[in-house]
Amino acid sequence: MARRNRDPLDLVSLRQLRYFSAAVRAGSFNEAARACSISQPALSEQIALLESMLELRLFDRAGGGRAVPTQAARELERRIGAGLGELQSALLGVHEQAGLVSGLVRVGLVQSYGDCWVVPVTRAAQTQWPALSVTLRRRTAQALTEGVRRGDLDLAVSFDPEPHEDLEVLPCFTERFVAVGAWPARSRLQDLSRLADRRLALLPSEYAMRRQLDTAFTRHGLVPRIGLESDSLEDLVDAARHQGMVAILNAAAALSLKVEQAVPLAVEGLQRRACLLRSRHRYHTHAAQQLWSALAAGVPPLPARWAVARRPAA
């Protein structure tokens, strides 16, 4: 029997159709491969097989991995795109209809929200739902936003994300920056001038928190004395405890590290808002939705002096 007379479902695979649809939407084999979590050559090979099976050219190849869909490709994607989404939802929804929470959820987080928030909530969720698998990936705030938008992460726990049309943001709490050092009982720092002559242990300059601190020092006409820079929060606290320095952390980090001698910096702008992030447009599995709800309900209780009070609703 000639190929063109055979049922097309006998000729092509769902994987090929998924890769094809991703390439049409991305306009680039490179971007489509990243979205599908495979190598670009492997995606190109499967699309070439699809073209061969259909005896139809679907893309005009360009340099740099770019791929321009032909008119036939655009029409095909228009007709199958919604169907693929419905099929994916149906397959993923089998467990949901049975009331099961199972499968893998990929969670990104900034390091300071791990031990005091994400890890305890995740452990409790896996105790409740033994079939749930979770991967935790610690990243910078910018990398987390990009990971959620690309689909590399199902959700993220970060702070102060830049607005984006594809980003759903759930604010959870606003925390102060705190200084860790050997303070007298009930000490309270009102400004940065008290820190100007102390040796400071700070995050490196590529971190958003450090940039906020540098801006605040400059605004007050102060030049900080930096004794240690480290991207490990444990290193900063150790320098405060054993080397006489002052470490500046966000409140959740101090909570995670069980710091007792920390006082808030009552300086305008030295605070940040902790948030949950996920895509507005990608499909979220039942497991991802349940873990999102668990994280929202499991926000860590910060000491009152470290938290910024929420404004009452208008």
ZAMARGU-4260 file (C-alpha; in steps of 0.2 Angstrom, whole numbers, plus 5000, padded with zeros to 4 digits):
<rodrens>
0) 5000/5000/5000 | 5007/5017/4996 | 5012/5028/5010 | 4999/5042/5006 | 4985/5029/5007
5) 4989/5024/5024 | 4981/5031/5040 | 4992/5045/5045 | 4992/5039/5063 | 5001/5024/5058
10) 5015/5035/5051 | 5019/5048/5064 | 5021/5048/5083 | 5015/5060/5096 | 5033/5064/5100
15) 5036/5071/5083 | 5020/5081/5083 | 5024/5088/5100 | 5042/5093/5093 | 5034/5100/5077
20) 5021/5111/5087 | 5035/5118/5099 | 5046/5122/5084 | 5031/5132/5075 | 5027/5141/5091
25) 5046/5145/5095 | 5051/5149/5077 | 5068/5141/5082 | 5074/5123/5083 | 5085/5128/5097
30) 5071/5136/5108 | 5060/5122/5104 | 5073/5109/5110 | 5075/5119/5126 | 5056/5119/5129
35) 5055/5100/5126 | 5071/5096/5136 | 5080/5087/5122 | 5095/5091/5111 | 5093/5102/5096
40) 5100/5088/5084 | 5087/5076/5091 | 5073/5087/5089 | 5078/5092/5071 | 5080/5073/5067
45) 5062/5069/5073 | 5055/5084/5063 | 5064/5078/5047 | 5057/5061/5050 | 5039/5069/5051
50) 5042/5078/5035 | 5048/5062/5026 | 5033/5052/5033 | 5021/5066/5027 | 5030/5069/5011
55) 5029/5088/5015 | 5041/5102/5019 | 5036/5110/5035 | 5050/5122/5038 | 5062/5133/5029
60) 5079/5131/5038 | 5089/5146/5042 | 5105/5149/5051 | 5107/5149/5070 | 5094/5135/5072
65) 5080/5146/5066 | 5066/5138/5057 | 5052/5147/5047 | 5036/5137/5046 | 5029/5135/5029
70) 5010/5139/5026 | 5006/5120/5027 | 5015/5119/5044 | 5005/5134/5051 | 4989/5126/5045
75) 4994/5109/5052 | 4999/5117/5069 | 4983/5127/5070 | 4973/5111/5068 | 4983/5099/5080
80) 4989/5112/5093 | 4973/5112/5103 | 4971/5093/5101 | 4988/5090/5108 | 4984/5101/5123
85) 4967/5092/5126 | 4976/5075/5125 | 4989/5080/5137 | 4976/5086/5149 | 4967/5070/5148
90) 4982/5059/5151 | 4988/5070/5166 | 4970/5071/5173 | 4968/5052/5175 | 4976/5053/5192
95) 4967/5069/5197 | 4950/5061/5194 | 4955/5047/5205 | 4960/5060/5219 | 4978/5054/5218
100) 4993/5066/5220 | 5008/5059/5211 | 5021/5062/5199 | 5036/5074/5198 | 5035/5093/5203
105) 5051/5103/5199 | 5053/5117/5212 | 5065/5132/5211 | 5070/5142/5226 | 5082/5155/5232
110) 5093/5148/5245 | 5087/5157/5260 | 5069/5150/5258 | 5075/5132/5259 | 5076/5126/5277
115) 5063/5138/5285 | 5049/5136/5272 | 5051/5125/5256 | 5060/5109/5263 | 5048/5107/5278
120) 5033/5110/5267 | 5039/5097/5254 | 5043/5084/5267 | 5026/5086/5275 | 5018/5084/5257
125) 5028/5069/5253 | 5023/5061/5270 | 5004/5064/5265 | 5006/5059/5247 | 5019/5045/5246
130) 5018/5045/5227 | 5024/5063/5225 | 5041/5066/5219 | 5050/5083/5221 | 5066/5091/5214
135) 5073/5106/5222 | 5084/5118/5212 | 5092/5132/5221 | 5095/5147/5209 | 5096/5166/5209
140) 5080/5176/5208 | 5082/5180/5189 | 5086/5162/5185 | 5070/5156/5194 | 5059/5168/5184
145) 5067/5163/5167 | 5065/5144/5172 | 5047/5146/5176 | 5044/5155/5159 | 5054/5142/5149
150) 5045/5128/5158 | 5061/5121/5166 | 5052/5123/5183 | 5034/5120/5188 | 5035/5133/5201
155) 5047/5144/5211 | 5049/5152/5228 | 5058/5169/5225 | 5056/5187/5229 | 5052/5203/5220
160) 5050/5196/5203 | 5049/5208/5188 | 5031/5208/5181 | 5028/5198/5165 | 5012/5193/5156
165) 5016/5174/5158 | 5020/5175/5176 | 5008/5172/5190 | 5014/5179/5206 | 5007/5175/5224
170) 5014/5187/5237 | 5017/5178/5253 | 5026/5190/5266 | 5037/5205/5266 | 5053/5203/5276
175) 5066/5215/5283 | 5085/5214/5281 | 5093/5210/5298 | 5111/5212/5305 | 5119/5198/5314
180) 5132/5202/5327 | 5136/5203/5345 | 5123/5216/5350 | 5117/5221/5368 | 5100/5214/5373
185) 5085/5222/5364 | 5097/5232/5352 | 5088/5240/5338 | 5097/5248/5323 | 5088/5263/5316
190) 5100/5267/5301 | 5116/5261/5293 | 5128/5274/5301 | 5130/5262/5316 | 5137/5249/5304
195) 5149/5260/5294 | 5164/5256/5306 | 5160/5238/5307 | 5168/5224/5296 | 5154/5217/5286
200) 5150/5200/5279 | 5140/5202/5263 | 5133/5192/5248 | 5143/5196/5232 | 5138/5211/5221
205) 5128/5200/5208 | 5115/5197/5221 | 5100/5208/5221 | 5100/5210/5240 | 5118/5216/5239
210) 5114/5229/5226 | 5100/5235/5237 | 5113/5237/5252 | 5126/5246/5241 | 5112/5258/5235
215) 5107/5262/5253 | 5125/5265/5259 | 5128/5276/5244 | 5112/5286/5247 | 5117/5289/5265
220) 5135/5294/5260 | 5143/5279/5268 | 5157/5268/5262 | 5155/5250/5270 | 5170/5240/5276
225) 5169/5223/5269 | 5177/5209/5278 | 5170/5195/5269 | 5160/5191/5253 | 5152/5174/5250
230) 5137/5167/5241 | 5135/5155/5256 | 5124/5162/5270 | 5132/5150/5282 | 5149/5158/5279
235) 5142/5175/5283 | 5134/5169/5299 | 5150/5160/5304 | 5160/5176/5301 | 5148/5186/5313
240) 5149/5172/5326 | 5167/5169/5326 | 5176/5183/5318 | 5168/5198/5325 | 5160/5204/5309
245) 5142/5209/5306 | 5132/5199/5293 | 5118/5206/5284 | 5104/5194/5279 | 5086/5194/5274
250) 5075/5189/5289 | 5070/5171/5282 | 5089/5167/5280 | 5091/5172/5299 | 5076/5161/5303
255) 5083/5146/5293 | 5100/5147/5301 | 5093/5149/5318 | 5101/5165/5322 | 5096/5173/5338
260) 5106/5189/5339 | 5099/5198/5324 | 5092/5216/5324 | 5081/5223/5309 | 5088/5237/5299
265) 5075/5251/5299 | 5080/5258/5283 | 5068/5263/5269 | 5070/5250/5254 | 5079/5237/5264
270) 5066/5224/5263 | 5059/5212/5250 | 5043/5202/5246 | 5043/5183/5246 | 5032/5176/5232
275) 5027/5160/5224 | 5029/5160/5205 | 5021/5149/5191 | 5017/5151/5173 | 5000/5158/5168
280) 4998/5148/5152 | 5007/5131/5154 | 4997/5116/5160 | 4999/5113/5179 | 4998/5095/5185
285) 4987/5091/5200 | 5003/5087/5210 | 5010/5104/5206 | 4994/5113/5210 | 4993/5104/5227
290) 5011/5108/5231 | 5008/5126/5227 | 4993/5127/5239 | 5004/5118/5252 | 5018/5131/5250
295) 5005/5145/5251 | 4998/5138/5267 | 5015/5134/5275 | 5022/5152/5275 | 5035/5153/5289
300) 5030/5163/5304 | 5043/5177/5305 | 5047/5186/5322 | 5036/5201/5322 | 5051/5213/5323
305) 5058/5205/5307 | 5042/5206/5297 | 5034/5220/5288 | 5016/5222/5293 | 5004/5220/5279
310) 4993/5235/5276 | 4974/5232/5279 | 4963/5230/5264 | 4955/5246/5258
</rodrens>
